[in-house]
Amino acid sequence: MSASYILALDQGTTSSRSLIVDAHGQVLFQAQREFTQHYPEPGWVEHNPTEIWDSQWATIQEVLSKSTLDPSSFGGIGITNQRETTVVWDRTTGEPVHRAIVWQDRRTGDYCEKLKSNLTVKDDIQSRTGLMVDAYFSASKIRWILDHTEGARERANRGDLLFGTVDSWLIWKLSESTSHITDASNASRTMLFNIHTMEWDASLCTLFNIPMSMLPEVVSSSGQLAQATCFTHPIPITGIAGDQQAALFGQQCFRPGMVKNTYGTGCFMLMNTGDHAVQSTHALLTTVAWKIGDRVQFALEGSVFIGGAAVQWLRDELSFIENAAEIEALAHTVQDSGGVYVVPAFAGLGAPYWNPRARGSIFGVTRGTGRGHIARAILESIALQSMDVLECMKKDSAIAITEMRVDGGAAKNILLMQFQSDVLGIDVVRPQNTESTAMGAAYLAGLGCEIWTSMEELSASLAPQDTFKPSKDKSEMRNKISGWKRAVKAAAYWANDGMKEEKTSES
């Protein structure tokens, strides 16, 4: 049998999945396994790296069993992963020295704030890496593990310890401890990688006191990258990308100006900027989208902290609905939001505001406000926050944007997708196959093992899509946007006024 299948591994924040994809881009079999979330202190989030691997391996075995395919049937393995999550392990034994520190973890926030207070350091890090100084990224997490795990600093200085994001950890296990690699998209999320030289930055490693011997080799996102030797027949690893970059590739946003938005717990928007690393002046991130051969594609990225989580709030805390899907029917019980705006800043505001003190607020409530108005305002807030990010992308890139491709759980909500199109004034395109992240890993792997020979061939086989076109009067949308801007300013004023009161009381 020819090697005409791809094994796609989608290792996420709460679960691991494996999918078998054929040469037509169809998902034939899949399996999923959740794993434990650890919260040792407020603001801390950890995973057991061994449990991550065990859950991923279990799903691999399950899909192989379902399919009855032999490992020799697979042309390659594609891997996509939760980004920034940090694993440190022993080079010889392969044993992790500490639980993985997850991308959501904020334990190094104070340290990063001190770094940011030095504007020269802050600007230098952003110019080299494209990232804002933040606990979100891997560098400060590595430093914390070395400083807070007994003997780790000394072992690292001797060259005995290795660092990797989750892709590196999975490849180390799949290759039976022979390959220590990461791809350029994941490397660009560590705050140690110079996106202009495409190399680990020695000065940043010195700043964070991280031995360069710990760092994986940086490889392309597609190609013959490593060998998974843990099967009865070795399978080449031919595709790697961080989850949001994989979704951009899975949505086939191959040309500059193409944008995808993933609607999950939060919203992650990426815009392909081609071979140019656009330095944002509007609080967005510059990141490597992927590297194929010698060609590097870059992207601008903006993150909305609270997207689908606002719907969960209506369900779990307010009991407006019993499951998330019910919000659309509830929102349809009214013609509009009745002038109500919800600013869902439950964890502060992300891009482009970056206001950690902001808190959730509801404005415009009257005696006639009902559950339907609030439900509709919640859905509109998801689209309006995404609009804010897209406006920044337009300003940073000076590239005309004609459509936005969407995926994620909340993208199934027709009312939300139609409002998103109306408020942006552009087409919103939703694939009928919403497995964009896993498909991105499969496409990269398929290119790497030549199941597909080019991006053009992939584009020719694009799956069916649903397109939402603007349908509302532009003046109505301008009024809606104006009201949203006022609501965000009011939420920020409330937060900032509270900060002033704190300072006054301290003095």
N, C-alpha and C positions, 0 to 999 in steps of 0.2 A: 504494500500500500504506500502511495506517495505521501511525503510529509506535507500535508495540505491543511493542517489545523493549527490554531494558536491556542495556547493555554494562557489566559489573562488572569493575573493576580491583582486584586483590588483590596489593598490593606488599609482600612479606614480607622477612624478614631474610636469607634465602638464595636466594630466587627471586621472580620476578614472574609473575603469572598474569592471564589475561583469560578471562572467561566471558560467554556470551550467555544471558540468562534471558528466558523468555517471560512473558506476562501471567498464566499459571497458576503461576508460581514454579518452573518446570522449567528445569534447566540443559540447554541444547541442544548447546552446543559449548564447549570450553575448550582452552587452550594454556598451557604453562608453560615458563619459561626460567630456568635458574640463572645467577648472576653471581658474580664473584670476591670472596672475603673476604680482607681485608688485615690482617696482624698485625705492624705495624712494630716493636713492642716488647711485652714481656710485659704483659698486661692491657689492651693497646690493640687496638681493633677499628675498621676503617675500610672504607668502600665508596667506589667511584668514582661520583659522582652521574651522570656522563654514561653510564656503563655501566648504572646503574639505569634511566635513561630509555630507552636503546637496547634493553634486555631487555624493558621493558614495551611499547614500541612494536612490537617484533618479535612479541610474543604477540597484540597487537591485530590486526596484519596477518594473522597466522595464523588467528585465529578468524573474521575477516571473509572470508578466502579459503575456509575450510571451509564457512561458512554460505551464501556467495554473496549475503548480504543487502547492500543498499545502505545507506550511512550515514543516508539519510532514513527508514529503517525504525526507527530508534532514538529512543525518546522521551526518553532521558536516559542519562548516564554516572554510575555510582556508584563511588566511590573509597574503599578502605580500605587502611591502610598500617601498616608497622612504626612504632611510636610513639617519640617522644623523639629519634630519630636526627636529627642536625643538619646542615643544608646552608646554606652561605653563598656567595652568588654576586654577580657584578657586575650592577648595575641596567641598564646600557647594553648590554654585550656578552653577558650571560647566561652567562658563563663562571664555573664554581665557582672560588673562591680557594684551596680546600683540599679534600681528600677529606672526605666526610661522616664525622662521628664518630658511631659506632653506639651505640644505647642500652646495649649491654653494656659499653662502654668504661669503664675505671676510672681514666684518667689524672688526672682532677680530684678523686680521692678525698681526697688530703691537704688540698686547699683547702676541700672541703666539711666535712671534720672540724674544721678551724679555725673555720668558720662555726658549726658545731654547738656548739662549746665556749662560745660566747656564747649563753647560754640565752635572753636577751631576743630576739636575732636569730632563733634557732631557732624559738621559739614564735610570733614574728611572721610568719615565712614560712609555718609550718604553718597559722596561723589565716587567712591571706589566700588561700593556694593549696590547702589541703587536703593538701599533700604533706609528706613528711619531707625534710629537707635531705640530698641524696644526689647522687652523680655520675651516677646513672641518668637524671636529667632534663636538659633542654636548656640551661638558663641557664649553667651552668658550662662547658659545651662551647662555646657561642658565645663566651664570654669568652676561653677558651683559644685559639680560632682567631684572634681579634682580636689577642691578645697574642703569638702565636707565628708569625704569617704576615707576612712583610715588607710593610710599608706598609698592612696591613689596617686597623689602628686609625685611621689618618689618613683612609683612604678611607671608612670607616664614619662618622666624624665629619662628613665632607663630604656625607653622604647618598648615597654611590655604591654601597653594598653592601646586599643584602637577605638576610634570614634566613628560613628556612622548615623545617618538618618535611617529610617526604617527600611528603605530600599537596600541600603548597604548591608544591614543586618540580615535581611532575607537572602540576599545573594551569598553572603558568607555561609549561611546554613545550607543553601541549595548546592553550593559548590564544594561542600564539605571542607570548609576552612581554607580554600585556596585562592579565592578572589575577594579583594577588598577594594571595591569600586563604588562610585556613585555617578550619576549623570549630571550634566551641566545645569539642568533645571533645578535639581535638588541642591546642588552645591551653592547655587545663587541665593538660597534661603537661609544660609548659615551665618551671615554677616562676617564671614572670613574669606569670601571669594571675590576677587576683583573681576567684575563683569566686562572690563575693557581689555585686560590682558588674558582673560579666561584661565587664570591660574589662582591657586591659593596665595593669599597676600601675607608675606612674612611680617610686615609691620603690624597688621591687624592681629596676627597670632601672638606677637610680642605684647601688644596692648592688652589682650585678654589672657596672657600668660598660658598659652596652649602650645605644647610641643608639636611641630609640624609632622613629626613621625606618626602621630595619631591619625592623620587625615587620609581618607581614601584617595585612590587615583581617580581623576575626573575623566569620564569617557563621554562619547556621544550618546544621544538619546535613542539612536537606532543603529543597528549593525550587529556584527558578531562580537558581543561584549564579554561573555563569560560562558562557562559550561555548567549546567546543573547536572552533577554527577551522582545525585542521590537516587536516581531512578534505575531500573533494570537496563535501560538504554539512555545514554546521556542526551539531554535536550539543550540546545544552545539558548542562552538568554539574549534576546535580540531587540528588546525595547524597554526603556525605563523613563519615567517622568513623574514628577510630583502631581498630586491629584488635580489641582486646578489647571496646570499646564496640560495635563492629559485630557481634561475636559475641553480645553480650547482646541486641541488637536482632534479629539473625537467629534467635535462640532464642525470640523474641517474649516476652521478659520485660518486659512493658509495665506491670505493676502493682507497687506497693511490696511488698517481701517476696519477689519472684521472684528466683531466684538461678541463675546458670550457672557452670559450671566447665569450663575448657578444659584437657585433659590433653595437653600437648605435651612438649617437653624439660623444661620446668617446668610448674607448674599455675597458672592465673590464674583467680581466683574474683571475680565481681562480683555485687553485690546491688543491685537497684533500690530506692532510698529515696524515690522520688517527687520532689516539688518542694522537699524539705528536704535541705540539705547537712549530713549528720550528721558532726559532728566526732568522730573516733575517739579513744577513750581506751585502746585495746587495740592500738596500733601498726599500724592499717590506714590506707589512703589514702582520702581523699575526692576524688572526681573527677566531672567533668561526664559524664553518660552520653550525652546528646544534647540538641540544641535544635531544636525544630520550631516554626516561627512564633515567637511570643513565649514559648512554654512551654519551660522548662528542666527536664530530669529529671537527678537526681544518682544516684551509686552509691558504695557502699563497695567497696574493692578490696583483696584480699590475694594476695600472690605466694609460691608455693613454688618455690624455686630448682631443686630436683632432683625431677623426676617421671619421665617416660620416659627421661631420661638415666641413671637407675639401671639400667634394663633394658639400655641400650646398654653400660653398664659390665660387666654379666654377659656380654654378647655379645663385646665387644671386648677387655677386659682379662682376664676369667676363662675365656673360651671355654666357658661353660656351654651356650650355644645358638648356632646359626648365624645365625638371624634373630630379630627381636624377637617375631614371632608365636609362636615356639616356647615362650616362657616359660609360656604358659597350660597347655600339655600337661605341661610339667615340673612346674609347681606342683600339678597334679592327681595326680601320682604319690604324694602324701602327703595325709593327711586334714586336717592343720593344719600350722602352722609349727613344731610341736614345742617351743614356748616360745622360739623364736628371734625376736629383734627386730633389724631393720636401721634405723639412723638414717643416711640417705644425705646427710650434710652435707658433700658433696665440695667445695662452695664456700661453706661456712658455712650457717647456718640463716636462712631468710627469715621472713616473717610467721608467727606473732606474736612470734618469739623475737629476731630480728635480732641473731644472734650470728655475726659474721664469722670468729671464731677456731675455731668448732666444726668438727670433721672427721668423716668417715664412721666409723661404729662398728657392730660386730655384738656383740650380747649374747645370753646364754643358750645358747651352743654347748656341746654335749656330744659324747661319743664316738659317739653314734648320729645326730648331725646329718649330713644328706646334702644333695646339690645341690637336691633338691626342696624341702626346708625353707627353704633360703636364698632360692630363687626365690619361694616363697610369701610369705616375710617381706618381700621387695622389693616385691611387689605390694601387700601390706598397708600398707607404709610410705607409699606414694603416697596411699592412702585416709585413713590416720591423720593425715598432714600436712594434707590437705584438711579433715578434721574439725576440727583445731585452728583453722583460719581461720574455718570456719563458726560455731564456738562464739563467737569474737570478734564476728562480725557480729551474732549474736543479742543479745549483751550491749550492743553499741554502739547498735543500732537499736531494741531492744525490740519487734521485729516477729516474729510467729510465722512459722516457715518450715515449709511442709508438703511441699515437693518441691525437688529440685535438678535442673536440666537440664544435660546434659553433651555435650561434643563433643571433638574432637581425636583423634589417632591411638590413644592408649591407651584411649579410650572404647570401642573395638571389643572389648576384652578382657572377656568375660562374667564371669569369676571376679572380676576387679577391680570391675566395676560392681555385682555382687551383694554383695560385701563392703562396698563403699561404702554401699550401702543399709542393710546390717545394722548397721554401726558408727554411722551417723547416725540410724537409726531412722525414716527418712522415705523416700518414693519417690524413686528416681533415674530420670529420664526421658531417653532417648536418641533423637534423631530418626533416622529411617532415611536421611535426607539429611543427612550430617555436614558439609556445606559451610556452616557457620553464619556464618563471617566474611564470605565473599563474598556470602552471601544477605542478610546485614545491609546491606551496601552496596547490593545490588540493591533491597531493600525500601525503603530511604531514598530511593533515586533514583526508584523507581516511585511513591512518595507525592509526591515533588517534581514529577513530570511528570504526575501524576494518572492513571497506569495503575491504581493503587489509590487509592481516595478516602479511606480512613481505616484506622487500626490495627484497628478492628473487622472490616473487610473482610479484612485480612491474617490475623487470628486465625481467621476462618471458613474459611480455606483452608489451615489448618495441616496440614503433611505428616504421614504416619503415623509413630508413635513406638513404641519399645519401653520398657516400664516394668518396673523392678526393685523389688520390694517387700521390706521387712524379713522375714527368715525365721528368724533365729537367736534363741535364748533371750537375754533382756535381761541376765541375770546373767553369761552367757558373754561378752557384749560389754563389760560393765563391767569384767570381769577383764582382757580384752584391752586396753582403754583404760588401765587402771591400770598394766599392764606397759609400755605405750608411754610413759606419762608418766615412769616410772622410767628408762627407757632414754634419753629426751631429757635428763633431769636428769643422768644419768651422763655423757653425751657433753659436756654443758656443763661439768660439774665437771672433766673431763679437760682441756678447753680452758682453763678459768679457772685451774686448778692450774698449767698450763704458763705462763700469763701471770705468775702469782705467782713462779714460779721464775726467769723472765726478769728481773723487777724485783729479786729478791734478788741475782742475779748482777751486775746493773748497779750495785747499791749497794755 
